[in-house]
Amino acid sequence: MGYSNLARALISMWNSHFSKTIFERQDGTNLKLNIIKMFDLSPITRNSNKKLGILQYKTPNVSFMVPSKDGTKIAGSIWLNDRPSNKWIIGVHGFNSDRFSVLYLTWHYRELGYNVLTFDFRNHGGSEVDVVTWGFKEKWDLIAIINWLISSYQVDEMGLVGTSMGAFTINHLALSEPELIKQANIRWAIADSAYMSVPELLERMINNNAPKMFEGYAREVLKDMMAIYREEYGVNLEHLAFLDLIKPDTEYIPILYFHNRRDRITDHLDSFRMSDLKNNLEDSNRNEVVIYDKGYHHTKSIIEFGENYREISLKFVKKNQVPGKKSK
C-alpha cells in the first residue's frame, strides 16, 4: 500500500536522529555528525554533565551488553557509589540522547547511597540499530536492563529516573508490569518532561517538522505513519497512551513529574494531567508534579532550577525509599 512520502520521510528522519555516524567506537561513544546539535548554541542545553560538575561521565566502573526481548543488543554502563550499596537507580534517556548524556539527571541521588546504571535504547548510542518506537520496544529494553541488573547484582531497592521518551517508557513500565516492579523492588520513579500519548506526540512533531505547505494535514500524515509502524515494523502505536494504560483501583509506584511550562517539545500539561489522574484513580497523594513557570528548555529543569530541583527530588526519594533505609 502506498503511504505519503512525508510520513516515510519523517520516520526516516527520526530513526536517523538527524545524524550520521562518521566513526564507530567499541565503547559505544560513536562519533556522529548531528546537524541540529551543531547549531544549538544555547549555554543551557550543551553538555549538562559538565555544567553540574560530573566529570566521571566518561569513566563508568562497568560497561556491558544485554539482549532485549527481540535479541537487539542493548549497551549499558554502571557508576558504583563510593560507599558500598545495594541501592540502585536506572537512568532512562530520551530520544536523540544516550546513556552518558542522561547521567546529569541521576547523579545527585548518589548522596543517598545509590549506584547508577544507564543504558542506550535501541537505535541510540552503542546499542544495535532498529526503529525508534517512542516507548513500545523501548519498554522491552528497559525490562531487559532491569532483569540483567537483578540477576547480576544484589538489589535491595531500585528507583527509575527518565526524561522525555525515557520518562514515557518508565510510565509505560510502571502501569503495565506489576510483577517486575515487585520482583525488582522498584520503589519510586522520576519522570522529567514526559509525554502522555504517543499519537499526540507524533502529531505535535509532524506539525513542528513538516514544511508549511503541509499545515492542516497532520492527522492524515499521522494516520499513514501509524499504518507504516503497524504493517512494516509490527508495532501498534495507536493506543500507546497513559489513559489507555492506567487502570482504576490499582496502586502503582509513586511518580514525581517535572516539566518546564514553556517546553516546545512536550506539553507541560501532560505532566500535570498524569500526576492528577494517577492520584485520583489511586485515591492517594503520593504522586507529585512540579511545573517551572519560567522554564524554557526541554529536559533541562535541573540546569535552570538546580537547587530547587535537587531539594524536591531528594525529598521525594527519601519519602519513598525502603523503610529503615532513609538517609538522614
Buried (B, 14 or more C-beta within 10 A) or exposed (E): EEBBEBBBEBBEEBEBBBBEEEEEEEEBBBEBEBEEBEEEEEEEBEEBBEBBEBEEBEEBEEBBBBBBEEEBBBBBBBBBBEEEBBBBBBBBBBBBBBBBBBBBBBBBBBEBBBBBBBBBBBBBBBBBEBBBBBBBBBBBBBBBBBBBBBEEBEBEBBBBBBBBBBBBBBBBBBBBBBEBBEEBBBBBBBBBBBBBBBBBBBBBBBBEBBEEEBEEBBEBBBBBBBBBBEEEBEBEBBEBBBEEBBEEEEEBBBBBBBBBBEBEBBBBEBBBBBBEBBBEBBEEEBBBBBBBEEBBBBBBBBBBBEEEBBEBBBEBBBBBBEEEBEEE
